[in-house]
Amino acid sequence: MVKRFFSFALVWVLTAVLCAGPVGCGNGGSADAEPSNPGASAESGTSEEQTAPAGQPEPKETVRLGGLKGPTAMGLVQLLESAEQGTALNDYEFTMAPSADGLNPKLVQGELDIAAVPVNLAAVLYNNTQGKLKVLAVNTLGVLYIIETGESVRSAADLKGKTVYATGKDAVPEFTFKYILQANGLDPETDLTIEWKTEPTEVVAQLGQSGGIGLLPQPFVTVAQSSLPDLRIALDLTEEWGKLGNAGTLVTGVAVVRTEFAEERPEAVRRFLDDYKGSTDYINAHVEESAQWVEKYDIINANVAAKAIPYCNIVCLEGDEMKRAVKGYLEALYEQNPRSVGGALPDDAFYYQR
């Protein structure tokens, strides 16, 4: 089981490296099935304009929605299930991609309307397209955890003199971890040793052989605990980030919308946000049921999802709350490496307001 689910961990890390590190995101992508709505516009992905009879609800619009395998897509599963049952406020055509390369071109070229993506990727795309998308909502807070097989770490300061095995070098995990270390008075280069591994499986293998300390994201912490029962969560980096006070909120993923779509179809966007908020609330309140949908939509195994969801910090933050969280986090990333956010901090037009 560990091998099966950790194969996806490499995708998560590679996505972070491609979208947050010195290299840019690729332009590849796979072909998808034809849209199910024969009246959909090639440009907007919505049905031709219809006028509802007096006293009748407005007709639903079709929204082409995309997501990446991992925590940023988990918040969508109840929305997708509602759409399948015909009870969602919009109709949704969903594309799941294993990495950002499968979504970026579709979003930029107008083949998707809304997508759930890593927060720094949203900033990179905004800068690279001169504002052709906006961030709608935060969908996932931090998913990074310090884990260990012992009891030596109770605070960030306890990492001094230790060796930490981690994935995500030159990407968001590294920038986030080093920011927290520095804020706690530790020099990442001299006060501890960080051994960077390519895959989470390597981190788990190391911890299994000789014990020690690791840095991993959910849901892979949960997978690791299934093979190493003595492994414990020592630090939640979302909590550690929050203790810093002036660094905003640790953010992993956001929902973004094409600017053109938001301007032309504001009601569809409003309905999406209502659907999305309902979805995230439901998932957090009905973990076991939602875990089945996580597996149904080919994100991760239901047993792993049921244990991981409470630690994935699934949310739907909009408006000023969203702006404060994203802006503060992007500023921290920019301080670590400007290229991680596309070379410049997004301006206020980046942030969608109802």
C-alpha positions in Angstrom: 0.0 0.0 0.0 2.8 2.4 0.9 4.4 1.9 -2.5 1.1 2.5 -4.3 0.3 5.8 -2.6 3.7 7.2 -2.3 4.1 7.0 -6.1 1.8 10.0 -6.2 4.0 11.8 -3.7 6.6 12.3 -6.3 4.1 14.0 -8.5 3.2 16.4 -5.6 6.9 17.2 -5.1 7.6 17.6 -8.8 4.6 19.9 -9.2 6.0 22.0 -6.4 9.4 22.1 -7.9 8.1 23.0 -11.3 5.8 25.7 -10.1 7.8 27.1 -7.1 11.4 26.5 -7.9 13.8 28.2 -10.4 12.3 26.4 -13.4 8.9 27.4 -14.8 5.8 25.2 -15.3 5.6 23.2 -18.5 3.2 23.6 -21.3 2.2 20.0 -21.8 -1.3 18.5 -21.3 -3.4 15.5 -22.2 -6.5 15.5 -24.3 -9.9 15.3 -22.6 -13.3 14.1 -23.6 -15.6 16.4 -25.5 -17.8 18.6 -23.3 -21.1 17.0 -22.3 -23.0 20.2 -23.1 -23.5 20.4 -26.9 -24.5 24.1 -26.6 -21.4 25.1 -24.7 -19.4 28.1 -26.0 -15.8 27.2 -26.9 -14.6 30.4 -25.3 -16.5 30.5 -22.1 -17.5 26.9 -21.5 -21.1 28.0 -20.7 -24.4 27.4 -22.4 -25.8 30.0 -24.8 -27.7 32.8 -23.0 -31.1 31.7 -21.8 -33.9 33.6 -20.2 -35.9 31.9 -17.5 -39.7 32.3 -17.5 -41.0 34.7 -14.9 -41.0 33.1 -11.5 -38.6 30.3 -12.5 -35.0 29.9 -11.4 -32.3 30.9 -13.7 -31.0 28.0 -15.8 -27.7 26.4 -14.7 -24.5 27.2 -16.4 -21.7 24.8 -17.3 -18.4 25.5 -15.6 -15.3 23.6 -16.8 -13.4 22.8 -13.6 -9.9 21.4 -13.1 -8.0 19.9 -10.2 -4.7 18.3 -9.3 -4.4 15.0 -7.5 -3.8 15.8 -3.8 -5.1 17.9 -1.0 -6.1 20.9 -3.1 -8.7 18.7 -5.0 -10.2 17.0 -1.9 -12.4 20.0 -1.2 -14.2 19.5 -4.5 -15.5 16.0 -4.0 -18.9 16.8 -2.4 -19.4 19.5 -5.1 -18.7 16.9 -7.8 -21.0 14.4 -6.2 -23.8 17.0 -6.0 -23.2 17.9 -9.7 -23.6 14.2 -10.6 -26.8 14.1 -8.6 -28.1 17.3 -10.3 -28.3 19.2 -7.0 -25.4 21.6 -7.5 -26.0 25.2 -8.4 -24.0 24.9 -11.6 -23.3 22.0 -14.0 -19.6 21.0 -13.8 -17.3 19.3 -16.4 -14.3 18.1 -14.3 -10.7 17.5 -15.4 -8.3 15.8 -13.0 -4.6 16.1 -13.7 -1.7 14.3 -12.0 0.5 17.5 -12.3 0.3 21.1 -13.1 1.4 20.4 -16.7 -2.0 18.9 -17.3 -3.9 22.0 -16.1 -1.8 25.1 -16.9 -2.2 25.2 -20.7 -5.9 24.4 -20.5 -6.4 27.3 -18.0 -4.3 29.8 -19.9 -5.8 28.8 -23.3 -9.4 29.0 -22.1 -10.2 25.3 -22.0 -10.9 25.5 -18.3 -12.8 28.2 -16.4 -11.9 27.5 -12.8 -9.2 25.3 -11.3 -7.8 24.3 -7.9 -4.0 24.8 -7.9 -1.0 25.5 -5.6 -1.1 29.1 -4.3 2.4 29.9 -5.7 1.4 28.5 -9.1 -1.6 30.9 -9.1 0.9 33.8 -8.7 3.2 32.5 -11.3 0.4 32.2 -13.9 -1.0 35.6 -13.0 2.4 37.2 -13.7 3.1 35.1 -16.8 -0.3 35.9 -18.4 -0.4 39.6 -17.4 -3.5 39.1 -15.1 -5.6 36.6 -17.1 -6.7 34.9 -13.9 -7.8 35.7 -10.4 -7.7 33.9 -7.1 -11.2 33.1 -5.9 -10.7 31.4 -2.6 -8.1 29.6 -0.4 -9.0 25.9 -0.5 -6.2 24.3 1.6 -4.1 25.7 4.4 -0.8 24.1 5.3 -0.3 20.3 4.9 3.4 20.1 6.0 4.4 18.3 9.1 7.5 17.4 11.1 7.4 13.8 12.0 9.7 11.6 14.1 10.0 8.2 15.6 11.2 9.5 18.9 10.1 12.3 21.4 12.9 14.8 20.9 11.0 17.6 19.1 8.3 19.6 20.8 9.1 23.0 19.3 10.9 24.4 16.3 13.8 25.4 18.5 14.3 21.7 19.3 15.4 21.1 15.7 18.8 22.7 16.5 21.6 20.2 16.0 19.2 17.7 14.4 19.1 16.0 11.0 15.8 16.4 9.1 15.0 14.2 6.1 12.8 16.1 3.7 11.3 16.4 0.1 10.7 19.5 -1.8 14.1 21.2 -2.3 14.0 24.4 -4.3 10.2 24.4 -3.9 7.5 25.6 -1.5 8.3 23.0 1.2 11.9 24.2 1.4 10.9 27.9 1.4 8.3 27.4 4.1 10.5 25.3 6.3 13.4 27.6 6.2 11.2 30.7 6.8 9.9 29.0 10.0 13.4 28.0 11.1 14.8 31.6 10.6 11.8 33.1 12.4 12.7 30.9 15.4 16.3 32.0 15.4 17.8 29.0 13.6 20.2 29.2 10.6 19.1 26.5 8.2 22.6 26.2 6.9 24.5 25.8 10.2 22.2 25.1 13.1 20.8 21.8 11.7 21.3 19.4 8.7 18.5 19.1 6.1 19.0 16.0 3.9 16.8 16.4 0.8 15.3 13.3 -0.8 13.6 13.0 -4.2 10.6 11.0 -3.0 8.7 10.7 0.3 9.4 6.9 0.1 13.1 7.7 0.7 12.2 9.7 3.8 10.1 6.9 5.2 12.8 4.3 4.4 15.4 6.4 6.3 13.1 6.8 9.3 12.4 3.1 9.2 16.0 2.1 9.1 17.5 4.4 11.7 14.7 6.6 13.1 15.1 10.3 13.1 13.1 13.3 11.9 11.3 13.9 8.6 9.4 16.7 6.8 6.4 15.4 4.8 3.1 16.7 3.5 -0.3 15.1 4.1 -1.7 12.6 3.0 1.8 11.0 2.9 2.3 11.4 6.6 -0.8 9.2 7.1 0.6 6.6 4.6 4.0 6.7 6.4 2.3 6.0 9.8 0.6 2.9 8.3 4.1 1.3 7.8 5.8 2.9 10.9 3.3 2.7 13.8 5.7 4.5 16.1 5.9 7.6 13.8 4.3 10.6 15.4 3.5 14.1 14.3 5.9 16.4 16.2 5.1 19.8 14.6 2.3 21.1 12.4 3.9 23.7 10.3 0.6 25.5 9.8 0.5 26.1 13.6 4.1 27.0 13.7 3.6 29.6 10.9 0.6 31.0 12.8 2.8 31.6 15.8 4.9 34.0 13.8 2.2 36.7 13.9 3.2 38.9 11.0 3.5 36.2 8.4 -0.2 35.7 7.6 -1.5 32.2 7.1 0.3 29.2 5.7 -1.5 28.4 2.4 -1.1 25.4 0.1 -3.9 25.7 -2.5 -6.4 28.1 -4.0 -9.2 28.1 -6.5 -8.5 30.4 -9.5 -10.8 31.7 -12.3 -10.0 33.1 -15.7 -10.5 36.8 -15.5 -12.6 36.8 -18.7 -14.9 34.2 -17.4 -15.3 36.0 -14.1 -16.2 39.2 -15.9 -18.6 37.6 -18.4 -20.3 35.0 -16.1 -20.3 36.5 -12.6 -23.4 34.6 -11.6 -21.7 31.3 -12.4 -18.7 32.3 -10.3 -21.0 33.3 -7.4 -22.8 29.9 -7.6 -19.4 28.1 -7.8 -18.3 29.7 -4.6 -21.5 28.8 -2.8 -21.2 25.2 -4.0 -17.6 25.1 -3.0 -18.2 26.5 0.5 -20.9 23.9 1.0 -18.5 21.2 -0.2 -15.7 22.0 2.1 -18.0 22.3 5.1 -19.6 19.0 4.3 -16.3 17.2 3.9 -15.0 18.4 7.2 -18.2 17.3 9.0 -18.6 13.9 7.2 -15.1 12.6 6.9 -15.9 8.9 6.3 -18.5 9.5 3.6 -16.2 12.1 1.9 -13.3 9.7 2.0 -15.3 7.4 -0.3 -15.7 10.2 -2.8 -12.0 11.1 -2.6 -11.3 7.5 -3.8 -14.2 7.6 -6.3 -12.7 10.7 -8.0 -9.3 9.0 -8.1 -7.4 11.2 -5.6 -6.3 8.7 -3.0 -7.5 5.6 -1.3 -10.5 6.0 0.9 -8.8 4.5 4.0 -5.9 6.9 3.8 -8.3 9.8 3.0 -10.4 9.1 6.1 -7.3 9.4 8.3 -5.7 12.3 6.4 -8.7 14.7 5.9 -8.6 16.1 9.4 -5.0 17.0 8.9 -5.3 18.5 5.4 -6.8 21.8 6.6 -9.5 22.0 3.9 -11.2 25.4 3.9 -13.0 27.9 1.6 -11.8 31.4 2.5 -13.1 34.2 0.4 -12.9 38.0 0.1 -10.7 40.0 2.5 -9.9 36.8 4.6 -8.6 35.1 1.4 -6.6 38.2 0.4 -4.9 38.5 3.8 -3.9 34.9 3.9 -2.6 34.7 0.3 -0.9 38.0 0.3 1.0 37.4 3.5 2.1 33.9 2.4 3.2 35.1 -1.0 5.2 37.9 0.6 7.0 35.3 2.7 7.8 33.1 -0.4 9.0 36.2 -2.3 11.3 37.0 0.5 12.8 33.5 0.3 12.9 33.3 -3.6 11.2 35.9 -5.9 11.0 33.3 -8.7 8.7 31.1 -6.5 5.9 33.5 -7.2 6.8 34.5 -10.7 9.3 37.2 -10.0 6.9 39.8 -8.6 4.1 40.0 -6.0 0.7 40.1 -7.6 -1.2 43.4 -7.4 -4.7 43.8 -5.9 -6.4 42.9 -9.2 -5.2 39.3 -8.5 -7.8 39.0 -5.7 -11.4 38.3 -6.7 -14.1 40.1 -4.7 -17.8 39.3 -5.0 
